[in-house]
Amino acid sequence: MKLQRIISFVTLAISVLTLILVLKRPAPVAPAVAPAAAAANAQSFQEKVNQLAQPKAPGEGESEVRINSGELSAALAQAAGLLPAAAAAPANASGSLPAGNSSPANPPAPSGAMEFPGAVPNIKDYQVSMDGDIVRGQFLTQIAGKDVYLTLAGHLGSKDGYATFDATEVKVGDLSVPASLVNEVLQKRLAEQRDQLKLPNNVKDLKVENGELVFVEK
């Protein structure tokens, strides 16, 4: 009887600790940015995407378009309506990408102007950072009516003309979850949305390198 009570207390303590970690706000993956700076980053992102959409001159070799963490974060926040209207004004108000272009978190549809679909429902905050060849995203969403931060990190790349992502780190709140468990579900989900992961015809490769998102043009 005594042993059962001890086991019950331990189980309760673990459950409470797990709940606290899940609801606890983790360390941010990127520093806070002023609205004016976010607006400038969003505009810079749009200009670079427009550059990617421009046809290349005959005989011109491969070229790259590089997007930093601030630009990517601002574009995602703007597309999700998380930037104030005044701050979002300098960039494309619709948060759309030119036909045939996309962000890693929001791959392209087969045709038409591209928009960022919500990667996670009911997102209240976006943060994205890139370090070396790792991209890390942190999102504030609701789970069972509670605000919870989700953190996902991994390797972004491409294979056979399609974008790929392999998770290396997963956290719910401040609680780490084995990436191997999440990856199996994630890869099934990506396979279901394979058409949306197709790279634009003028993009040869997609990768994260030296803390930047790199589009390699053909």
GUSE-129912 format. One record per residue (C-alpha): y, z, x. Coordinates in steps of 0.02 Angstrom, whole numbers, plus 32768, in hexadecimal, padded with zeros to 4 digits. Layout:
BEGIN
YZX/...
end
This chain:
BEGIN
800080008000/8076802D808D/804E7F8A80E8/80717F25804A/811B7F788036/81467F5380EC/81147E9D80D4/817D7E958036/82157EDD8090/82007E648122/81ED7DD080AC/828A7E05804E/82EB7E1A80F0/82B77D6D812C/82E77D218085/83937D748088/83B07D3F813C/837E7C8C8114/83F67C898080/84847CCE80EA/84667C498170/845E7BBD80EF/85037BF280A0/85587C1B8145/85D67B9D8185/859A7B54822B/860A7B2B82BE/866A7A8A8299/862D79EE82F3/86DE79AD830C/878D79FB8319/880279FA8284/887A7965827D/892779618230/893D78E9819C/89B2787781FF/89347868828D/88A878498210/890E77BE81BF/892B776E826A/8871777A8291/8844772A81EA/88BC769C820A/8877768482BA/87C7767E8273/87F975F781F6/884D7590827E/87B1759782EB/874075678259/87B474D58233/87A574A382E9/86E874A782D9/86F374318244/875873AE82A2/86F8731282D8/86E272FD8392/8728726C83F3/86A971E7842C/865B721684D2/869572CA84C8/860F73428506/85D473E684BD/865974678495/865C75198457/86C0757A83D7/86C5763483F9/86EF76B98377/870C776E83A4/86E0780C8343/878E782582FD/8797777482B8/86EA777F8269/870B782B821D/87B177F281D3/876577548189/86D977B68137/8751783A80F4/87C777B580B1/873B7756805C/86FD77F7800B/87AD781E7FCC/87BD78B5803F/885F787D8093/890278A28038/894978077FE3/89E078038055/8974781280F1/88FC778C80B7/8983770D808D/898D76B38137/88D8767D8130/887B761680B1/889276798011/87E7764A7FCD/878D768E8066/873175E8806F/86F375858102/86FD74C98116/8664746B80DC/85D4747D8154/860F751E81A7/85E075D48191/85E3768281D9/854076D58216/854277528189/856076C98109/850476298138/8534757F80F0/84FC7537804C/84C474828051/856D74388023/861D74597FE6/869E74DA801B/86497573805F/867076228021/863576CA8064/85B877107FE7/85AA77CE7FEA/852477FD8068/851178A78014/853F78C97F5E/85D879347F35/861A79327FE6/86B379A07FFF/86C8798B80BA/869479128144/868D792D81FE/864378B4827C/863878C28338/85E3785E83C0/85AB78A28467/8553783484E4/84D777D1847C/84CD785083EE/852A78438349/854178E482E8/857C78F48234/85A7798F81D0/85BF798A8113/85F17A0C8093/859579F27FF1/854A7A577F62/84957A907F57/84627AF47EBD/85197B0D7E95/85437B567F41/85AF7B077FC7/853E7AE2805B/85607A8B8101/84E07A0A813A/84DD79D681F1/847B793F822B/847578F882DB/84107870832D/840577C6837E/845477318329/84197685835C/83D475E08320/832F7583831A/830B74D382E1/83B974C28296/83B675668236/840B760C8258/839A769F8284/83B2775A828C/833F77E082D4/8370789482B1/836C79118342/83C479A382EF/83CC79DF823B/84247A7B81F9/843F7ABE814A/84D17B36815A/84AD7B9081FD/83F07B8081E8/83997B028259/83117A988209/828C7A3F8273/82C9798C8287/8215794E8287/8202798881D3/82A27934819A/8286789481FB/81EC78648197/824B787080F3/82E5781E8140/828577878181/8235776D80D5/82E177728087/832776F68105/8293768380E7/82BB7684802D/836D764F8056/834075D280DE/83AA75468094/844575B380A4/841F75D1815C/842A751A818D/84AB74FC8215/8534747A81FB/850473CC8238/858273D482C6/8544747D8307/84B9747C8388/84A7753683A4/84E575DF8366/84E0767D83D0/8538771C8402/856B771B84B8/85DC7790851B/861277E6847B/864477468420/85F876D98399/85DE762D83E6/85C975898387/858A750083FC/85BE745683BC/855273BB83D4/
end
